[in-house]
Structure formats: C-alpha cells, structure tokens
Amino acid sequence: MYVQPSYYEGKSIAIDEAKCFAKPIVATKFTTVLDQLTDEKTALLAEIDAQSVAEKIEKLLKDETLRKTLSENLKKEKIGNEEEINKFYEMTEN
C-alpha cells in the first residue's frame, strides 16, 4: 500500500512510482490528484484530514478484494515507463 497525504502537489512522481508497482493507493483529494487517480478504481481518495485518511487505510487493510481490484486496475494503466520496470523485474528475479 502507498499513502499520499498531501495538501498540495503538482504531478506526484511518487504516485506514478506506486502505480508502476501496482500498489494499492490511498491519497488525499489535493488539486491535481484526479489527473492521476480515479477514486474506487485505481485508488481510494480521502478528504484532507487525518480521520478520512485513516478510514480509507482501514478500509483497504480490511478488504483484500478491493486491494486486488485496485492493483489489477493499476496494472492495466500505461504510465510510460513500463518497459524499464519490466527490465528491473527481470534483473531482480535472477
């Protein structure tokens, strides 16, 4: 799981990295997050407060099906550097 509790961001490279590894994501609803994530499809988006973030994390921890669904949806997205990630996997599997 990757959690991005931001107030403000430009394009978050950390979110793109989590997406490359198909990790379930919890992020706050900062201005540009909707350019990178879709609530309940590729991530759980929380309000910008601790309680909301905690609730989304708890929801993700309790629901294995949701975690798998988010990961599978992220695997389908084209980030732009998938070939490099595949090279990394090949190198680390040996």
Backbone atoms as SQL, in Angstrom:
CREATE TABLE atoms (id INTEGER PRIMARY KEY, chain TEXT, resi INTEGER, resn TEXT, atom TEXT, x REAL, y REAL, z REAL);
INSERT INTO atoms VALUES
  (1, 'A', 1, 'MET', 'N', 0.848, -1.171, 0.000),
  (2, 'A', 1, 'MET', 'CA', 0.000, 0.000, 0.000),
  (3, 'A', 1, 'MET', 'C', 0.900, 1.241, 0.000),
  (4, 'A', 2, 'TYR', 'N', 0.435, 2.258, -0.716),
  (5, 'A', 2, 'TYR', 'CA', 1.118, 3.545, -0.709),
  (6, 'A', 2, 'TYR', 'C', 0.113, 4.604, -0.281),
  (7, 'A', 3, 'VAL', 'N', 0.523, 5.480, 0.637),
  (8, 'A', 3, 'VAL', 'CA', -0.349, 6.549, 1.129),
  (9, 'A', 3, 'VAL', 'C', 0.300, 7.891, 0.802),
  (10, 'A', 4, 'GLN', 'N', -0.480, 8.771, 0.159),
  (11, 'A', 4, 'GLN', 'CA', -0.015, 10.116, -0.222),
  (12, 'A', 4, 'GLN', 'C', -0.917, 11.147, 0.467),
  (13, 'A', 5, 'PRO', 'N', -0.567, 11.558, 1.700),
  (14, 'A', 5, 'PRO', 'CA', -1.393, 12.525, 2.433),
  (15, 'A', 5, 'PRO', 'C', -0.941, 13.969, 2.185),
  (16, 'A', 6, 'SER', 'N', -1.212, 14.476, 1.003),
  (17, 'A', 6, 'SER', 'CA', -0.741, 15.809, 0.638),
  (18, 'A', 6, 'SER', 'C', -1.854, 16.854, 0.698),
  (19, 'A', 7, 'TYR', 'N', -1.448, 18.090, 0.948),
  (20, 'A', 7, 'TYR', 'CA', -2.338, 19.240, 0.809),
  (21, 'A', 7, 'TYR', 'C', -2.251, 19.777, -0.609),
  (22, 'A', 8, 'TYR', 'N', -1.025, 19.843, -1.119),
  (23, 'A', 8, 'TYR', 'CA', -0.770, 20.393, -2.451),
  (24, 'A', 8, 'TYR', 'C', 0.263, 19.525, -3.142),
  (25, 'A', 9, 'GLU', 'N', 0.136, 19.358, -4.413),
  (26, 'A', 9, 'GLU', 'CA', 1.114, 18.658, -5.235),
  (27, 'A', 9, 'GLU', 'C', 0.971, 19.165, -6.653),
  (28, 'A', 10, 'GLY', 'N', 2.057, 19.092, -7.377),
  (29, 'A', 10, 'GLY', 'CA', 1.976, 19.202, -8.821),
  (30, 'A', 10, 'GLY', 'C', 1.656, 17.801, -9.300),
  (31, 'A', 11, 'LYS', 'N', 2.329, 17.319, -10.279),
  (32, 'A', 11, 'LYS', 'CA', 2.195, 15.917, -10.671),
  (33, 'A', 11, 'LYS', 'C', 3.082, 15.112, -9.739),
  (34, 'A', 12, 'SER', 'N', 2.500, 14.223, -8.984),
  (35, 'A', 12, 'SER', 'CA', 3.240, 13.460, -7.990),
  (36, 'A', 12, 'SER', 'C', 3.990, 12.299, -8.636),
  (37, 'A', 13, 'ILE', 'N', 5.309, 12.383, -8.619),
  (38, 'A', 13, 'ILE', 'CA', 6.144, 11.299, -9.127),
  (39, 'A', 13, 'ILE', 'C', 6.003, 10.073, -8.229),
  (40, 'A', 14, 'ALA', 'N', 5.863, 10.284, -6.939),
  (41, 'A', 14, 'ALA', 'CA', 5.706, 9.157, -6.011),
  (42, 'A', 14, 'ALA', 'C', 4.451, 8.352, -6.329),
  (43, 'A', 15, 'ILE', 'N', 3.373, 9.016, -6.699),
  (44, 'A', 15, 'ILE', 'CA', 2.156, 8.301, -7.093),
  (45, 'A', 15, 'ILE', 'C', 2.422, 7.502, -8.358),
  (46, 'A', 16, 'ASP', 'N', 3.098, 8.088, -9.329),
  (47, 'A', 16, 'ASP', 'CA', 3.424, 7.342, -10.549),
  (48, 'A', 16, 'ASP', 'C', 4.273, 6.117, -10.232),
  (49, 'A', 17, 'GLU', 'N', 5.201, 6.245, -9.300),
  (50, 'A', 17, 'GLU', 'CA', 6.022, 5.101, -8.914),
  (51, 'A', 17, 'GLU', 'C', 5.174, 4.008, -8.268),
  (52, 'A', 18, 'ALA', 'N', 4.270, 4.381, -7.391),
  (53, 'A', 18, 'ALA', 'CA', 3.380, 3.389, -6.774),
  (54, 'A', 18, 'ALA', 'C', 2.516, 2.720, -7.832),
  (55, 'A', 19, 'LYS', 'N', 2.066, 3.506, -8.805),
  (56, 'A', 19, 'LYS', 'CA', 1.268, 2.949, -9.893),
  (57, 'A', 19, 'LYS', 'C', 2.071, 1.935, -10.698),
  (58, 'A', 20, 'CYS', 'N', 3.346, 2.231, -10.960),
  (59, 'A', 20, 'CYS', 'CA', 4.203, 1.306, -11.714),
  (60, 'A', 20, 'CYS', 'C', 4.310, -0.046, -11.025),
  (61, 'A', 21, 'PHE', 'N', 4.338, -0.030, -9.719),
  (62, 'A', 21, 'PHE', 'CA', 4.435, -1.273, -8.958),
  (63, 'A', 21, 'PHE', 'C', 3.062, -1.844, -8.611),
  (64, 'A', 22, 'ALA', 'N', 1.989, -1.196, -9.109),
  (65, 'A', 22, 'ALA', 'CA', 0.603, -1.654, -8.916),
  (66, 'A', 22, 'ALA', 'C', 0.263, -1.823, -7.439),
  (67, 'A', 23, 'LYS', 'N', 0.756, -0.896, -6.637),
  (68, 'A', 23, 'LYS', 'CA', 0.443, -0.915, -5.204),
  (69, 'A', 23, 'LYS', 'C', -0.865, -0.183, -4.953),
  (70, 'A', 24, 'PRO', 'N', -1.739, -0.743, -4.121),
  (71, 'A', 24, 'PRO', 'CA', -2.963, -0.018, -3.772),
  (72, 'A', 24, 'PRO', 'C', -2.611, 1.332, -3.164),
  (73, 'A', 25, 'ILE', 'N', -3.350, 2.359, -3.555),
  (74, 'A', 25, 'ILE', 'CA', -3.021, 3.727, -3.164),
  (75, 'A', 25, 'ILE', 'C', -4.160, 4.361, -2.380),
  (76, 'A', 26, 'VAL', 'N', -3.794, 5.067, -1.318),
  (77, 'A', 26, 'VAL', 'CA', -4.697, 5.964, -0.616),
  (78, 'A', 26, 'VAL', 'C', -4.079, 7.346, -0.757),
  (79, 'A', 27, 'ALA', 'N', -4.854, 8.289, -1.251),
  (80, 'A', 27, 'ALA', 'CA', -4.351, 9.657, -1.418),
  (81, 'A', 27, 'ALA', 'C', -5.425, 10.644, -1.002),
  (82, 'A', 28, 'THR', 'N', -4.983, 11.798, -0.568),
  (83, 'A', 28, 'THR', 'CA', -5.938, 12.862, -0.275),
  (84, 'A', 28, 'THR', 'C', -6.352, 13.537, -1.579),
  (85, 'A', 29, 'LYS', 'N', -7.478, 14.225, -1.524),
  (86, 'A', 29, 'LYS', 'CA', -8.032, 14.878, -2.710),
  (87, 'A', 29, 'LYS', 'C', -7.413, 16.259, -2.916),
  (88, 'A', 30, 'PHE', 'N', -6.090, 16.267, -3.146),
  (89, 'A', 30, 'PHE', 'CA', -5.447, 17.536, -3.465),
  (90, 'A', 30, 'PHE', 'C', -5.754, 17.886, -4.921),
  (91, 'A', 31, 'THR', 'N', -5.476, 19.106, -5.300),
  (92, 'A', 31, 'THR', 'CA', -5.929, 19.670, -6.569),
  (93, 'A', 31, 'THR', 'C', -5.666, 18.797, -7.781),
  (94, 'A', 32, 'THR', 'N', -4.478, 18.262, -7.936),
  (95, 'A', 32, 'THR', 'CA', -4.125, 17.556, -9.167),
  (96, 'A', 32, 'THR', 'C', -4.254, 16.035, -9.094),
  (97, 'A', 33, 'VAL', 'N', -4.671, 15.506, -7.973),
  (98, 'A', 33, 'VAL', 'CA', -4.716, 14.045, -7.826),
  (99, 'A', 33, 'VAL', 'C', -5.658, 13.382, -8.841),
  (100, 'A', 34, 'LEU', 'N', -6.728, 14.061, -9.217),
  (101, 'A', 34, 'LEU', 'CA', -7.677, 13.461, -10.162),
  (102, 'A', 34, 'LEU', 'C', -7.102, 13.321, -11.562),
  (103, 'A', 35, 'ASP', 'N', -5.966, 13.977, -11.830),
  (104, 'A', 35, 'ASP', 'CA', -5.276, 13.781, -13.098),
  (105, 'A', 35, 'ASP', 'C', -4.524, 12.453, -13.114),
  (106, 'A', 36, 'GLN', 'N', -4.293, 11.879, -11.940),
  (107, 'A', 36, 'GLN', 'CA', -3.503, 10.658, -11.834),
  (108, 'A', 36, 'GLN', 'C', -4.282, 9.448, -11.339),
  (109, 'A', 37, 'LEU', 'N', -5.332, 9.677, -10.566),
  (110, 'A', 37, 'LEU', 'CA', -6.042, 8.574, -9.929),
  (111, 'A', 37, 'LEU', 'C', -7.551, 8.721, -10.080),
  (112, 'A', 38, 'THR', 'N', -8.222, 7.583, -10.029),
  (113, 'A', 38, 'THR', 'CA', -9.680, 7.556, -10.052),
  (114, 'A', 38, 'THR', 'C', -10.163, 6.869, -8.788),
  (115, 'A', 39, 'ASP', 'N', -10.997, 7.552, -8.022),
  (116, 'A', 39, 'ASP', 'CA', -11.488, 7.017, -6.760),
  (117, 'A', 39, 'ASP', 'C', -12.237, 5.709, -6.976),
  (118, 'A', 40, 'GLU', 'N', -11.895, 4.720, -6.150),
  (119, 'A', 40, 'GLU', 'CA', -12.511, 3.392, -6.151),
  (120, 'A', 40, 'GLU', 'C', -12.145, 2.553, -7.379),
  (121, 'A', 41, 'LYS', 'N', -11.353, 3.099, -8.304),
  (122, 'A', 41, 'LYS', 'CA', -10.900, 2.325, -9.467),
  (123, 'A', 41, 'LYS', 'C', -9.395, 2.071, -9.388),
  (124, 'A', 42, 'THR', 'N', -8.634, 3.125, -9.187),
  (125, 'A', 42, 'THR', 'CA', -7.181, 2.972, -9.079),
  (126, 'A', 42, 'THR', 'C', -6.649, 3.401, -7.717),
  (127, 'A', 43, 'ALA', 'N', -7.518, 3.920, -6.872),
  (128, 'A', 43, 'ALA', 'CA', -7.097, 4.372, -5.540),
  (129, 'A', 43, 'ALA', 'C', -8.330, 4.642, -4.681),
  (130, 'A', 44, 'LEU', 'N', -8.072, 4.848, -3.414),
  (131, 'A', 44, 'LEU', 'CA', -9.099, 5.377, -2.522),
  (132, 'A', 44, 'LEU', 'C', -8.689, 6.806, -2.219),
  (133, 'A', 45, 'LEU', 'N', -9.583, 7.731, -2.494),
  (134, 'A', 45, 'LEU', 'CA', -9.287, 9.146, -2.275),
  (135, 'A', 45, 'LEU', 'C', -9.994, 9.637, -1.019),
  (136, 'A', 46, 'ALA', 'N', -9.207, 10.239, -0.154),
  (137, 'A', 46, 'ALA', 'CA', -9.696, 10.712, 1.140),
  (138, 'A', 46, 'ALA', 'C', -9.784, 12.232, 1.155),
  (139, 'A', 47, 'GLU', 'N', -10.619, 12.729, 2.036),
  (140, 'A', 47, 'GLU', 'CA', -10.641, 14.167, 2.297),
  (141, 'A', 47, 'GLU', 'C', -9.298, 14.533, 2.945),
  (142, 'A', 48, 'ILE', 'N', -8.973, 15.793, 2.948),
  (143, 'A', 48, 'ILE', 'CA', -7.692, 16.222, 3.505),
  (144, 'A', 48, 'ILE', 'C', -7.827, 16.420, 5.015),
  (145, 'A', 49, 'ASP', 'N', -7.987, 15.291, 5.702),
  (146, 'A', 49, 'ASP', 'CA', -7.976, 15.291, 7.164),
  (147, 'A', 49, 'ASP', 'C', -7.600, 13.884, 7.640),
  (148, 'A', 50, 'ALA', 'N', -7.022, 13.828, 8.814),
  (149, 'A', 50, 'ALA', 'CA', -6.478, 12.575, 9.346),
  (150, 'A', 50, 'ALA', 'C', -7.540, 11.487, 9.462),
  (151, 'A', 51, 'GLN', 'N', -8.737, 11.839, 9.896),
  (152, 'A', 51, 'GLN', 'CA', -9.796, 10.851, 10.092),
  (153, 'A', 51, 'GLN', 'C', -10.165, 10.180, 8.767),
  (154, 'A', 52, 'SER', 'N', -10.318, 10.957, 7.724),
  (155, 'A', 52, 'SER', 'CA', -10.673, 10.411, 6.417),
  (156, 'A', 52, 'SER', 'C', -9.566, 9.514, 5.873),
  (157, 'A', 53, 'VAL', 'N', -8.324, 9.947, 6.014),
  (158, 'A', 53, 'VAL', 'CA', -7.200, 9.134, 5.554),
  (159, 'A', 53, 'VAL', 'C', -7.164, 7.814, 6.319),
  (160, 'A', 54, 'ALA', 'N', -7.332, 7.877, 7.635),
  (161, 'A', 54, 'ALA', 'CA', -7.327, 6.666, 8.467),
  (162, 'A', 54, 'ALA', 'C', -8.455, 5.711, 8.054),
  (163, 'A', 55, 'GLU', 'N', -9.625, 6.248, 7.775),
  (164, 'A', 55, 'GLU', 'CA', -10.755, 5.405, 7.358),
  (165, 'A', 55, 'GLU', 'C', -10.468, 4.696, 6.038),
  (166, 'A', 56, 'LYS', 'N', -9.842, 5.392, 5.092),
  (167, 'A', 56, 'LYS', 'CA', -9.520, 4.781, 3.798),
  (168, 'A', 56, 'LYS', 'C', -8.445, 3.706, 3.961),
  (169, 'A', 57, 'ILE', 'N', -7.446, 3.966, 4.796),
  (170, 'A', 57, 'ILE', 'CA', -6.411, 2.966, 5.051),
  (171, 'A', 57, 'ILE', 'C', -7.026, 1.729, 5.682),
  (172, 'A', 58, 'GLU', 'N', -7.866, 1.946, 6.676),
  (173, 'A', 58, 'GLU', 'CA', -8.525, 0.831, 7.360),
  (174, 'A', 58, 'GLU', 'C', -9.385, 0.026, 6.380),
  (175, 'A', 59, 'LYS', 'N', -10.117, 0.718, 5.521),
  (176, 'A', 59, 'LYS', 'CA', -10.951, 0.045, 4.521),
  (177, 'A', 59, 'LYS', 'C', -10.094, -0.834, 3.612),
  (178, 'A', 60, 'LEU', 'N', -8.982, -0.313, 3.183),
  (179, 'A', 60, 'LEU', 'CA', -8.094, -1.059, 2.293),
  (180, 'A', 60, 'LEU', 'C', -7.462, -2.246, 3.013),
  (181, 'A', 61, 'LEU', 'N', -7.077, -2.067, 4.258),
  (182, 'A', 61, 'LEU', 'CA', -6.482, -3.164, 5.018),
  (183, 'A', 61, 'LEU', 'C', -7.469, -4.307, 5.247),
  (184, 'A', 62, 'LYS', 'N', -8.728, -3.979, 5.433),
  (185, 'A', 62, 'LYS', 'CA', -9.741, -4.995, 5.730),
  (186, 'A', 62, 'LYS', 'C', -10.282, -5.708, 4.493),
  (187, 'A', 63, 'ASP', 'N', -10.108, -5.125, 3.316),
  (188, 'A', 63, 'ASP', 'CA', -10.764, -5.647, 2.122),
  (189, 'A', 63, 'ASP', 'C', -9.741, -6.131, 1.089),
  (190, 'A', 64, 'GLU', 'N', -9.420, -7.408, 1.153),
  (191, 'A', 64, 'GLU', 'CA', -8.440, -7.983, 0.226),
  (192, 'A', 64, 'GLU', 'C', -8.908, -7.898, -1.224),
  (193, 'A', 65, 'THR', 'N', -10.191, -8.082, -1.459),
  (194, 'A', 65, 'THR', 'CA', -10.731, -7.992, -2.813),
  (195, 'A', 65, 'THR', 'C', -10.524, -6.598, -3.378),
  (196, 'A', 66, 'LEU', 'N', -10.765, -5.582, -2.580),
  (197, 'A', 66, 'LEU', 'CA', -10.551, -4.205, -3.019),
  (198, 'A', 66, 'LEU', 'C', -9.083, -3.965, -3.344),
  (199, 'A', 67, 'ARG', 'N', -8.185, -4.459, -2.495),
  (200, 'A', 67, 'ARG', 'CA', -6.747, -4.300, -2.762),
  (201, 'A', 67, 'ARG', 'C', -6.370, -4.935, -4.098),
  (202, 'A', 68, 'LYS', 'N', -6.870, -6.132, -4.337),
  (203, 'A', 68, 'LYS', 'CA', -6.564, -6.826, -5.593),
  (204, 'A', 68, 'LYS', 'C', -7.161, -6.095, -6.788),
  (205, 'A', 69, 'THR', 'N', -8.373, -5.589, -6.638),
  (206, 'A', 69, 'THR', 'CA', -9.023, -4.858, -7.730),
  (207, 'A', 69, 'THR', 'C', -8.240, -3.601, -8.081),
  (208, 'A', 70, 'LEU', 'N', -7.856, -2.828, -7.076),
  (209, 'A', 70, 'LEU', 'CA', -7.076, -1.618, -7.329),
  (210, 'A', 70, 'LEU', 'C', -5.762, -1.964, -8.019),
  (211, 'A', 71, 'SER', 'N', -5.081, -3.005, -7.537),
  (212, 'A', 71, 'SER', 'CA', -3.815, -3.410, -8.139),
  (213, 'A', 71, 'SER', 'C', -4.000, -3.847, -9.589),
  (214, 'A', 72, 'GLU', 'N', -5.020, -4.632, -9.846),
  (215, 'A', 72, 'GLU', 'CA', -5.270, -5.091, -11.219),
  (216, 'A', 72, 'GLU', 'C', -5.582, -3.914, -12.145),
  (217, 'A', 73, 'ASN', 'N', -6.360, -2.974, -11.661),
  (218, 'A', 73, 'ASN', 'CA', -6.663, -1.788, -12.477),
  (219, 'A', 73, 'ASN', 'C', -5.412, -0.958, -12.745),
  (220, 'A', 74, 'LEU', 'N', -4.544, -0.865, -11.753),
  (221, 'A', 74, 'LEU', 'CA', -3.295, -0.120, -11.944),
  (222, 'A', 74, 'LEU', 'C', -2.387, -0.813, -12.955),
  (223, 'A', 75, 'LYS', 'N', -2.381, -2.139, -12.961),
  (224, 'A', 75, 'LYS', 'CA', -1.563, -2.882, -13.917),
  (225, 'A', 75, 'LYS', 'C', -1.984, -2.609, -15.356),
  (226, 'A', 76, 'LYS', 'N', -3.238, -2.282, -15.553),
  (227, 'A', 76, 'LYS', 'CA', -3.762, -2.030, -16.897),
  (228, 'A', 76, 'LYS', 'C', -3.411, -0.641, -17.419),
  (229, 'A', 77, 'GLU', 'N', -3.019, 0.269, -16.522),
  (230, 'A', 77, 'GLU', 'CA', -2.722, 1.643, -16.929),
  (231, 'A', 77, 'GLU', 'C', -1.351, 1.738, -17.558),
  (232, 'A', 78, 'LYS', 'N', -1.237, 2.551, -18.589),
  (233, 'A', 78, 'LYS', 'CA', 0.055, 2.806, -19.247),
  (234, 'A', 78, 'LYS', 'C', 0.630, 4.070, -18.618),
  (235, 'A', 79, 'ILE', 'N', 1.727, 3.916, -17.901),
  (236, 'A', 79, 'ILE', 'CA', 2.368, 5.033, -17.208),
  (237, 'A', 79, 'ILE', 'C', 3.377, 5.716, -18.126),
  (238, 'A', 80, 'GLY', 'N', 4.048, 4.932, -18.932),
  (239, 'A', 80, 'GLY', 'CA', 5.022, 5.487, -19.852),
  (240, 'A', 80, 'GLY', 'C', 6.397, 4.867, -19.737),
  (241, 'A', 81, 'ASN', 'N', 6.680, 4.190, -18.632),
  (242, 'A', 81, 'ASN', 'CA', 7.996, 3.583, -18.470),
  (243, 'A', 81, 'ASN', 'C', 7.899, 2.107, -18.085),
  (244, 'A', 82, 'GLU', 'N', 6.855, 1.450, -18.542),
  (245, 'A', 82, 'GLU', 'CA', 6.625, 0.053, -18.197),
  (246, 'A', 82, 'GLU', 'C', 7.768, -0.851, -18.637),
  (247, 'A', 83, 'GLU', 'N', 8.360, -0.559, -19.798),
  (248, 'A', 83, 'GLU', 'CA', 9.444, -1.390, -20.297),
  (249, 'A', 83, 'GLU', 'C', 10.626, -1.382, -19.334),
  (250, 'A', 84, 'GLU', 'N', 10.916, -0.231, -18.752),
  (251, 'A', 84, 'GLU', 'CA', 12.020, -0.136, -17.797),
  (252, 'A', 84, 'GLU', 'C', 11.706, -0.908, -16.520),
  (253, 'A', 85, 'ILE', 'N', 10.481, -0.855, -16.084),
  (254, 'A', 85, 'ILE', 'CA', 10.077, -1.617, -14.891),
  (255, 'A', 85, 'ILE', 'C', 10.212, -3.105, -15.164),
  (256, 'A', 86, 'ASN', 'N', 9.811, -3.552, -16.348),
  (257, 'A', 86, 'ASN', 'CA', 9.946, -4.963, -16.699),
  (258, 'A', 86, 'ASN', 'C', 11.412, -5.394, -16.703),
  (259, 'A', 87, 'LYS', 'N', 12.306, -4.533, -17.171),
  (260, 'A', 87, 'LYS', 'CA', 13.734, -4.832, -17.125),
  (261, 'A', 87, 'LYS', 'C', 14.193, -4.993, -15.676),
  (262, 'A', 88, 'PHE', 'N', 13.697, -4.101, -14.806),
  (263, 'A', 88, 'PHE', 'CA', 14.037, -4.179, -13.380),
  (264, 'A', 88, 'PHE', 'C', 13.586, -5.512, -12.796),
  (265, 'A', 89, 'TYR', 'N', 12.347, -5.917, -13.090),
  (266, 'A', 89, 'TYR', 'CA', 11.844, -7.198, -12.587),
  (267, 'A', 89, 'TYR', 'C', 12.707, -8.355, -13.073),
  (268, 'A', 90, 'GLU', 'N', 13.084, -8.341, -14.349),
  (269, 'A', 90, 'GLU', 'CA', 13.915, -9.398, -14.895),
  (270, 'A', 90, 'GLU', 'C', 15.257, -9.472, -14.189),
  (271, 'A', 91, 'MET', 'N', 15.847, -8.328, -13.899),
  (272, 'A', 91, 'MET', 'CA', 17.141, -8.299, -13.218),
  (273, 'A', 91, 'MET', 'C', 17.036, -8.796, -11.777),
  (274, 'A', 92, 'THR', 'N', 15.942, -8.488, -11.105),
  (275, 'A', 92, 'THR', 'CA', 15.834, -8.862, -9.677),
  (276, 'A', 92, 'THR', 'C', 15.322, -10.271, -9.471),
  (277, 'A', 93, 'GLU', 'N', 14.767, -10.884, -10.499),
  (278, 'A', 93, 'GLU', 'CA', 14.254, -12.250, -10.348),
  (279, 'A', 93, 'GLU', 'C', 15.374, -13.287, -10.408),
  (280, 'A', 94, 'ASN', 'N', 16.508, -12.935, -10.946),
  (281, 'A', 94, 'ASN', 'CA', 17.624, -13.906, -11.083),
  (282, 'A', 94, 'ASN', 'C', 18.472, -13.970, -9.850);
